[in-house]
């Protein structure tokens, strides 16, 4: 038993992830609690959708938008740290900064009438919003690789692709991951506004609760979104430890 408890303390993700799923599945069982906390509400529990389904939809939207942001951010970060792309670095950083500066709700307001309501405008807004942290992490990661290490690798006859795969990626990965981690966690919270254009997320009970002055709904959606962000951050922390060992081995 002591060994199991020690394992759980060392790997909090082992209990945090099941705890998140149990919280989402068991949220309806907390109806008496919310009824006691908010006695003035006739419907203290959001029941239009399953919280598990909303959690899955929220996580899927964040995963898809973050994947697009990571693809663009890492590619741009790699490009502007090459000799051929350094002169474009100010332009790339300015473009991604604009994407971070424009509020996602403004992007939703413009995109929804053009491409329709639902997940697509939210996907675009979240992807644009998530590129800048990934770009900065990518640039910092690639620039953290010592030029002496690269020169030694070239001296051993490594090609450009081999150099990237065997030297630059392992050494840059922990720093690069920090940018991805920031981007994804921010997007988890921001994705709640996607429900304003019809996307199913954990923001759905929040939006309905705000429009109907139902604080219980807002709290239910916010608690699950916050728990998802915490669990995701734990997962990135665990991945970071693995990448650090990969970097040390490289």
Helices and strands as residue ranges (DSSP letters): H 2-10, H 13-26, G 27-30, H 31-37, H 51-80, G 86-88, H 89-101, H 104-115, H 119-143, H 147-155, H 160-163, I 164-168, H 169-190, G 191-197, H 203-211, H 215-249
